[in-house]
Amino acid sequence: AFSTWQHDCIGINARYIERKLKASRLVLAFFLGRELGRIRLGHTQWWYELVLSYVIKIPYLRNPMMQVQEFSHDRYGAFLESEALPGLVIQASGRRLLKQIDEREYLKRTAEYGGFWAVVSNFANTMPHVSYRIKALLKAGLLTVDFADAAEPPAQVPEEPATQKNNQ
């Protein structure tokens, strides 16, 4: 997203779009929501870009600022598209592998990710790790995951014969 003096514009990179637009709907909706959030939060204004151009020279001041931006944009995207997980996963894996990723397994790995060294390594990155972004959306209640279809049905208890029921 970017702004001119009188207009706000959004450009989407073609690497996230599949040939069948139906397959890309969730991803595009999430990315458009993120970019609308960028515009709405004022992250495309000239004065903000000016401040950012000075801060960009200082890595340990720039990175936390950029990471907070990413979390804010993700919140907008997840608020506008309730199924935001494919949009986040595509940033980690790419569009060609999106269909091959098991979302349940990915979320399980996301829950396990963390620790001291993961936090330390995150200081050097301008974007937070996708696992942290997913955790933040889950904690905020903006990303809901329904595992009802994945749960195994409970083992059925065999019914007692009718004669035993009558005796009791």
C-alpha positions as semicolon CSV with decimal commas, in nm:
position;residue;x (nm);y (nm);z (nm)
1;A;0,000;0,000;0,000
2;F;0,113;0,353;-0,068
3;S;-0,030;0,700;-0,068
4;T;0,006;0,997;-0,297
5;W;-0,106;1,345;-0,206
6;Q;-0,471;1,267;-0,277
7;H;-0,504;0,892;-0,330
8;D;-0,436;0,568;-0,146
9;C;-0,338;0,268;-0,356
10;I;-0,282;-0,102;-0,300
11;G;-0,064;-0,322;-0,518
12;I;-0,057;-0,700;-0,478
13;N;0,241;-0,907;-0,588
14;A;0,149;-1,173;-0,844
15;R;0,351;-1,440;-0,665
16;Y;0,065;-1,489;-0,418
17;I;-0,207;-1,528;-0,680
18;E;-0,304;-1,865;-0,826
19;R;-0,442;-1,899;-1,176
20;K;-0,775;-2,002;-1,030
21;L;-0,886;-1,700;-0,834
22;K;-1,113;-1,914;-0,617
23;A;-0,806;-2,088;-0,469
24;S;-0,649;-1,753;-0,383
25;R;-0,957;-1,588;-0,235
26;L;-0,863;-1,629;0,132
27;V;-0,503;-1,524;0,074
28;L;-0,599;-1,219;-0,131
29;A;-0,866;-1,117;0,120
30;F;-0,612;-1,137;0,403
31;F;-0,349;-0,941;0,210
32;L;-0,599;-0,674;0,107
33;G;-0,708;-0,647;0,470
34;R;-0,346;-0,606;0,578
35;E;-0,287;-0,332;0,323
36;L;-0,610;-0,155;0,416
37;G;-0,481;-0,163;0,773
38;R;-0,154;-0,009;0,659
39;I;-0,344;0,277;0,498
40;R;-0,586;0,314;0,789
41;L;-0,305;0,322;1,047
42;G;-0,127;0,595;0,852
43;H;0,177;0,385;0,768
44;T;0,171;0,515;0,411
45;Q;0,170;0,885;0,494
46;W;0,468;1,095;0,387
47;W;0,558;1,202;0,741
48;Y;0,560;0,840;0,860
49;E;0,783;0,737;0,571
50;L;1,016;1,026;0,654
51;V;1,048;0,915;1,018
52;L;1,100;0,557;0,903
53;S;1,379;0,661;0,666
54;Y;1,573;0,803;0,962
55;V;1,497;0,513;1,194
56;I;1,594;0,255;0,931
57;K;1,961;0,334;0,991
58;I;1,941;0,205;1,351
59;P;1,875;-0,173;1,337
60;Y;1,777;-0,229;1,700
61;L;1,531;0,058;1,685
62;R;1,407;-0,019;1,334
63;N;1,335;-0,390;1,384
64;P;1,097;-0,357;1,681
65;M;0,915;-0,078;1,501
66;M;0,878;-0,286;1,185
67;Q;0,765;-0,589;1,386
68;V;0,495;-0,390;1,564
69;Q;0,379;-0,270;1,223
70;E;0,351;-0,630;1,101
71;F;0,147;-0,732;1,405
72;S;-0,085;-0,433;1,351
73;H;-0,131;-0,510;0,982
74;D;-0,199;-0,876;1,063
75;R;-0,471;-0,773;1,307
76;Y;-0,647;-0,573;1,039
77;G;-0,614;-0,856;0,788
78;A;-0,744;-1,116;1,034
79;F;-1,032;-0,892;1,141
80;L;-1,144;-0,846;0,780
81;E;-1,079;-1,209;0,678
82;S;-1,162;-1,456;0,952
83;E;-0,974;-1,739;0,781
84;A;-0,636;-1,567;0,781
85;L;-0,422;-1,877;0,835
86;P;-0,359;-1,947;0,462
87;G;-0,245;-1,588;0,419
88;L;0,013;-1,627;0,695
89;V;0,122;-1,975;0,590
90;I;0,179;-1,863;0,232
91;Q;0,436;-1,613;0,357
92;A;0,630;-1,896;0,518
93;S;0,594;-2,161;0,248
94;G;0,495;-1,993;-0,077
95;R;0,185;-2,043;-0,286
96;R;0,291;-2,365;-0,454
97;L;0,329;-2,553;-0,124
98;L;0,017;-2,412;0,039
99;K;-0,203;-2,705;-0,067
100;Q;0,046;-2,958;0,071
101;I;0,064;-2,812;0,421
102;D;-0,145;-2,968;0,693
103;E;-0,281;-2,673;0,890
104;R;-0,329;-2,876;1,208
105;E;0,032;-2,992;1,207
106;Y;0,152;-2,640;1,127
107;L;-0,041;-2,496;1,420
108;K;0,099;-2,766;1,645
109;R;0,452;-2,670;1,540
110;T;0,365;-2,304;1,588
111;A;0,262;-2,370;1,948
112;E;0,595;-2,546;2,011
113;Y;0,806;-2,266;1,858
114;G;0,972;-2,031;2,102
115;G;1,234;-2,021;2,371
116;F;1,522;-1,794;2,452
117;W;1,720;-1,834;2,128
118;A;1,411;-1,791;1,911
119;V;1,342;-1,458;2,081
120;V;1,705;-1,348;2,049
121;S;1,718;-1,440;1,680
122;N;1,398;-1,246;1,620
123;F;1,571;-0,918;1,717
124;A;1,775;-0,925;1,398
125;N;1,472;-0,961;1,169
126;T;1,254;-0,679;1,042
127;M;0,955;-0,913;1,027
128;P;0,856;-1,131;1,322
129;H;0,857;-1,506;1,269
130;V;0,529;-1,634;1,126
131;S;0,479;-1,847;1,436
132;Y;0,482;-1,538;1,657
133;R;0,234;-1,369;1,424
134;I;-0,003;-1,666;1,439
135;K;0,030;-1,685;1,819
136;A;-0,051;-1,314;1,848
137;L;-0,366;-1,351;1,638
138;L;-0,476;-1,657;1,834
139;K;-0,420;-1,473;2,161
140;A;-0,616;-1,172;2,036
141;G;-0,904;-1,398;1,934
142;L;-0,887;-1,287;1,570
143;L;-0,779;-1,623;1,434
144;T;-1,009;-1,908;1,517
145;V;-0,927;-2,262;1,424
146;D;-1,196;-2,527;1,417
147;F;-1,063;-2,875;1,481
148;A;-1,408;-3,031;1,513
149;D;-1,366;-3,221;1,189
150;A;-1,025;-3,350;1,297
151;A;-1,140;-3,494;1,628
152;E;-1,185;-3,864;1,626
153;P;-1,536;-3,970;1,711
154;P;-1,564;-4,104;2,065
155;A;-1,554;-4,477;2,098
156;Q;-1,908;-4,600;2,103
157;V;-2,015;-4,789;2,409
158;P;-2,194;-5,109;2,313
159;E;-2,552;-5,107;2,429
160;E;-2,664;-5,356;2,685
161;P;-2,907;-5,616;2,570
162;A;-3,270;-5,530;2,631
163;T;-3,312;-5,814;2,881
164;Q;-3,052;-5,666;3,115
165;K;-3,218;-5,322;3,100
166;N;-3,551;-5,471;3,196
167;N;-3,408;-5,658;3,494
168;Q;-3,274;-5,340;3,648
